[in-house]
Amino acid sequence: MRTRMAELFNDESCIRWWLPNDEGFTPLLQNIRAIADERNAMALSTQRESLQQIQQNFARMQVGEEHTKGDDGAQTSAETKPSVS
């Protein structure tokens, strides 16, 4: 939201606080902002890690049947074992 305000007003200082010269931006509000920014950064980091884990899991998965050659040279499905006589 702060980024959109900065774009709307064409003023990058809105990203930090929307009043000029940090008017009304008390130390308490600054601490709350710091905590919220840290929490949001951690959430993004966690989301990135989760996404990487999901991507790794999907990369290990294979879609469809895997085909291998049996002892007699005929192709068989990996799920269907060739009969042994």
Secondary structure as GFF3:
##gff-version 3
##sequence-region A 1 85
A	DSSP	alpha_helix	2	9	.	.	.	ID=ss1
A	DSSP	three_ten_helix	12	15	.	.	.	ID=ss2
A	DSSP	three_ten_helix	20	22	.	.	.	ID=ss3
A	DSSP	alpha_helix	27	60	.	.	.	ID=ss4
A	DSSP	beta_strand	67	69	.	.	.	ID=ss5
A	DSSP	beta_strand	75	77	.	.	.	ID=ss6
###
